[in-house]
C-alpha cells in the first residue's frame, strides 16, 4: 500500500508538471527507484508511465501549436521520432551502474538550461538568426536525449527553443507536449518490446499521471508563466542535488 501511494502520488504530480512545464520525471524516476526498481528499468518505466498523461495534455493543447522559427510541424515530428528511437536503443545498451553515474549529470544539464535559458536566449538571438534547418538539427538531438533519458526532456525543449525563438514560456507548451509525446512514442514501443518495463509499478504511476496530465493542462492555461517556471526549477534543483548525493555521496 505504501508503494502504491508513493507511485500513484508521484504520477499525479508528475503528470501535472509535464502538462504545465515539463520535468515530471524529476518526481517519478526517484519514486520508482525508491520502490526498488533499478535505474535503467526505472527510467524506461517512468517514460512508459508518463506517456498517457503526456498524450492527454497534447490533446488539450492540440489547437495551440505554433511553428518554432518556421520549422514545419511534420518535419519536427519526424526528426523527433527518429531521435527518440535512437536514444531508447542507446539506453537499453547502457549498463545500470554506468547510468547511475550519468543520471545526476543529465539532470544538472537540464536544470542549468532551464535556469539560464532566458538570459542566454536574449544574447544568442542578438547575434544570430535561427532558421528551420537549425531548429530541426537541434530537435534531432533533443529527440535522442528524450529517448535516452526521458527526464526533463520537456524542459530541455523549452530551454532550447527559448534560446532561438524568444517566445513566452507558456506559449511554447503546445509544441513541447506534442514533441515530447513524439519522442516518447518511439521510446515506449522500444522499451515494451525489449521487456525493459516493470509493469506493476508503471501502472501505478501511469494511473496518477493520466489524471494529473489532464488537470495540469487545464491549470497551465490559467497560472502565470513565471510561477510555473519557478516551481518547476525548484523541483529540478532539489532532485538534481538528491541524485548527486545518491551517486557520489556515499564516500
C-alpha positions as CSV (number, residue, x, y, z in Angstrom):
1,X,0.0,0.0,0.0
2,X,2.8,2.4,0.8
3,X,4.4,1.8,-2.6
4,X,1.0,2.3,-4.3
5,X,0.5,5.7,-2.5
6,X,4.1,6.7,-3.3
7,X,3.9,5.8,-7.0
8,X,0.4,7.0,-7.7
9,X,1.0,10.3,-5.9
10,X,4.3,10.7,-7.8
11,X,2.4,10.1,-11.1
12,X,-0.3,12.6,-10.3
13,X,2.3,15.3,-9.5
14,X,4.5,14.4,-12.5
15,X,1.5,14.4,-14.9
16,X,0.5,17.9,-13.8
17,X,4.2,19.1,-14.0
18,X,4.5,17.7,-17.5
19,X,1.3,19.4,-18.6
20,X,2.4,22.8,-17.3
21,X,6.2,23.0,-18.0
22,X,7.8,19.5,-18.1
23,X,10.1,17.8,-15.6
24,X,7.7,15.1,-14.4
25,X,10.4,12.5,-14.4
26,X,12.2,14.5,-11.7
27,X,9.4,13.1,-9.5
28,X,8.6,9.6,-11.0
29,X,12.2,8.4,-11.5
30,X,13.3,8.8,-7.9
31,X,9.9,7.3,-6.7
32,X,10.4,4.2,-8.9
33,X,14.0,3.8,-7.7
34,X,12.8,4.2,-4.1
35,X,10.3,1.4,-4.8
36,X,13.2,-0.9,-5.6
37,X,13.3,-0.6,-9.5
38,X,16.9,-0.5,-10.9
39,X,17.7,2.8,-12.5
40,X,17.7,1.8,-16.2
41,X,14.4,-0.1,-15.8
42,X,13.1,2.8,-13.7
43,X,13.8,5.3,-16.4
44,X,12.2,3.1,-19.0
45,X,9.2,2.5,-16.8
46,X,8.9,6.2,-16.0
47,X,8.8,7.1,-19.7
48,X,6.0,4.5,-20.3
49,X,4.0,5.5,-17.2
50,X,4.0,9.2,-18.1
51,X,3.2,8.6,-21.8
52,X,-0.7,8.5,-21.4
53,X,-0.6,11.7,-19.3
54,X,1.5,13.5,-21.9
55,X,-0.8,12.3,-24.7
56,X,-3.8,13.7,-22.7
57,X,-2.0,17.0,-22.3
58,X,-1.2,17.1,-26.0
59,X,-4.9,16.6,-26.7
60,X,-5.8,19.6,-24.6
61,X,-3.2,21.7,-26.3
62,X,-4.0,20.4,-29.8
63,X,-5.2,23.7,-31.2
64,X,-2.3,25.9,-29.8
65,X,0.7,24.6,-31.8
66,X,2.8,27.3,-33.4
67,X,5.9,26.5,-35.6
68,X,9.3,27.1,-34.0
69,X,11.3,29.5,-36.1
70,X,9.4,28.4,-39.1
71,X,10.2,24.7,-38.9
72,X,7.3,22.7,-40.2
73,X,5.4,20.6,-37.6
74,X,5.6,17.5,-39.8
75,X,9.4,17.6,-40.1
76,X,9.8,18.3,-36.4
77,X,7.7,15.3,-35.6
78,X,9.7,13.1,-37.9
79,X,13.2,14.0,-36.6
80,X,11.9,13.8,-33.0
81,X,10.6,10.3,-33.6
82,X,13.9,9.2,-35.2
83,X,15.9,10.7,-32.3
84,X,13.7,9.1,-29.7
85,X,14.1,5.7,-31.2
86,X,17.9,6.0,-31.3
87,X,18.0,7.3,-27.7
88,X,15.9,4.5,-26.4
89,X,18.1,1.9,-28.1
90,X,21.2,3.6,-26.6
91,X,19.6,3.4,-23.1
92,X,19.0,-0.3,-23.4
93,X,22.6,-0.8,-24.2
94,X,23.8,1.2,-21.2
95,X,24.8,-0.8,-18.0
96,X,22.8,0.2,-14.9
97,X,25.9,1.1,-13.0
98,X,27.0,3.5,-15.7
99,X,23.6,5.1,-15.9
100,X,23.6,5.6,-12.1
101,X,26.7,7.7,-12.6
102,X,25.4,9.6,-15.6
103,X,22.0,10.4,-14.2
104,X,22.8,13.3,-11.9
105,X,24.8,15.0,-14.7
106,X,21.9,14.6,-17.1
107,X,19.6,16.2,-14.5
108,X,22.2,19.0,-14.0
109,X,22.3,19.9,-17.7
110,X,18.5,20.1,-17.9
111,X,18.3,22.3,-14.7
112,X,21.0,24.7,-16.0
113,X,19.4,25.0,-19.3
114,X,16.1,25.8,-17.6
115,X,17.7,28.4,-15.3
116,X,19.9,30.1,-17.8
117,X,17.7,29.8,-20.9
118,X,16.0,33.3,-20.9
119,X,19.3,35.3,-20.4
120,X,21.3,33.2,-22.8
121,X,18.5,33.3,-25.3
122,X,18.5,37.2,-25.5
123,X,22.2,37.2,-26.1
124,X,22.1,34.5,-28.7
125,X,19.2,35.9,-30.6
126,X,21.1,39.3,-30.8
127,X,23.9,37.6,-32.7
128,X,22.3,35.0,-35.0
129,X,19.0,34.2,-36.7
130,X,17.9,30.6,-36.4
131,X,16.1,29.1,-39.3
132,X,14.2,25.9,-39.8
133,X,17.4,23.9,-40.5
134,X,18.9,24.9,-37.2
135,X,15.8,24.0,-35.3
136,X,15.5,20.6,-36.9
137,X,19.1,19.8,-36.2
138,X,18.7,20.7,-32.6
139,X,15.4,18.7,-32.5
140,X,17.2,15.5,-33.6
141,X,19.5,15.9,-30.5
142,X,16.5,16.6,-28.2
143,X,14.7,13.5,-29.5
144,X,17.8,11.5,-28.8
145,X,18.1,12.9,-25.3
146,X,14.4,12.3,-24.7
147,X,14.6,8.7,-25.8
148,X,17.7,8.0,-23.8
149,X,16.9,9.8,-20.6
150,X,13.3,11.0,-20.8
151,X,13.7,13.0,-17.6
152,X,13.3,16.8,-18.2
153,X,13.3,16.5,-22.0
154,X,10.3,18.9,-22.0
155,X,12.4,21.4,-20.0
156,X,15.3,20.9,-22.5
157,X,13.0,21.6,-25.4
158,X,11.6,24.7,-23.7
159,X,15.1,25.9,-22.9
160,X,16.5,25.3,-26.3
161,X,13.5,26.9,-28.1
162,X,13.6,29.9,-25.8
163,X,17.2,30.5,-26.8
164,X,16.3,30.5,-30.5
165,X,12.7,31.6,-30.6
166,X,12.2,34.0,-27.7
167,X,8.5,33.0,-27.2
168,X,6.8,33.2,-23.8
169,X,7.3,30.1,-21.6
170,X,3.7,29.2,-21.7
171,X,3.4,29.8,-25.4
172,X,5.8,27.0,-26.1
173,X,3.8,24.4,-24.1
174,X,1.6,23.1,-27.0
175,X,4.7,22.4,-29.2
176,X,6.5,20.9,-26.2
177,X,3.8,18.5,-25.3
178,X,3.5,17.3,-28.9
179,X,7.2,16.8,-29.4
180,X,7.8,15.1,-26.1
181,X,4.9,12.7,-26.9
182,X,6.5,12.0,-30.3
183,X,9.9,11.2,-28.8
184,X,8.3,9.1,-26.1
185,X,6.2,7.2,-28.7
186,X,9.3,5.7,-30.2
187,X,10.9,5.1,-26.8
188,X,7.8,3.4,-25.3
189,X,7.5,1.0,-28.2
190,X,11.2,0.1,-27.9
191,X,11.1,-0.4,-24.1
192,X,8.0,-2.5,-24.3
193,X,9.3,-4.8,-27.0
194,X,12.6,-5.2,-25.1
195,X,10.9,-6.2,-21.9
196,X,12.5,-3.3,-20.0
197,X,9.3,-2.1,-18.2
198,X,8.3,-3.1,-14.7
199,X,4.6,-3.1,-15.5
200,X,3.1,-3.3,-11.9
201,X,4.9,-0.1,-10.8
202,X,4.4,1.5,-14.2
203,X,0.6,1.1,-14.0
204,X,0.6,2.7,-10.5
205,X,2.5,5.7,-11.7
206,X,0.6,5.9,-15.0
207,X,-2.9,6.0,-13.4
208,X,-1.9,9.0,-11.4
209,X,-0.1,10.6,-14.4
210,X,-3.1,10.3,-16.6
211,X,-5.3,12.3,-14.2
212,X,-2.5,14.8,-13.4
213,X,-1.8,15.4,-17.1
214,X,-5.4,16.4,-17.9
215,X,-5.8,18.5,-14.8
216,X,-2.4,20.1,-15.1
217,X,-3.0,21.2,-18.7
218,X,-6.2,22.9,-17.6
219,X,-4.4,24.7,-14.8
220,X,-1.4,25.5,-17.1
221,X,-3.7,27.7,-19.2
222,X,-4.5,29.9,-16.1
223,X,-1.4,30.1,-14.0
224,X,1.2,32.8,-14.6
225,X,4.2,31.5,-16.6
226,X,6.7,32.9,-14.0
227,X,5.1,30.9,-11.2
228,X,5.1,27.7,-13.3
229,X,8.7,28.2,-14.2
230,X,9.8,28.9,-10.7
231,X,8.1,25.9,-9.2
232,X,9.5,23.6,-11.9
233,X,13.0,25.0,-11.4
234,X,12.8,24.5,-7.6
235,X,11.8,20.8,-8.0
236,X,14.6,20.3,-10.6
237,X,17.3,21.8,-8.4
238,X,16.1,19.6,-5.4
239,X,16.1,16.4,-7.4
240,X,19.4,17.1,-9.0
241,X,21.1,17.6,-5.6
242,X,19.5,14.4,-4.3
243,X,20.8,12.4,-7.2
244,X,24.3,13.7,-6.9
245,X,24.2,12.7,-3.2
246,X,22.9,9.3,-4.2
247,X,25.6,8.7,-6.8
248,X,28.6,10.3,-5.2
249,X,27.8,11.0,-1.5
250,X,28.5,7.5,-0.1
251,X,32.1,8.1,0.4
